């Protein structure tokens, strides 16, 4: 898809930041880049997230086709989350965010 105007480009940036921005979505996606995770595994690594917030964020990411939910076992219910084929396309962006973030932190810490 080609960007036809500056305004359209700004809208696309907003859309991307809505997905990876905020407190939890980017972290959830980054953790799922490594491998599929169960709900409790995500809850453990995402310190201070509540179960209801994690559920809400996972449902949102599932609704926009970034992740998929798979029931592994019925009794007790074990659910695994993983990136969809489309969701895998965010791996490069997350890698670039990490690289930029490391450079940014080095500059900020250097100037303190």
FENCOR-V683059 format. One line per field, one symbol per residue. ss: DSSP state (H for helix, E for strand, - for the rest). phi: phi as a letter, one per 40 degrees, with the letter a starting at -180 (. if undefined). Layout:
ss->???
phi->???
This chain:
ss->-----HHHHHHHHHHHHHHH----HHHHHHHHHH--EEHHHHHHH-----HHHHHHHHHHHHH---EEEEEEE----EEEEEE-HHHH--HHHHHHHHHHHHHHHHHHHH--
phi->.bccadccccccdccccccccgcbccccccccccacbcdcccccccdgccccccdcccccccccgcbbbbccacbccbbbbaccdcccccdccccccccccccccccccccc
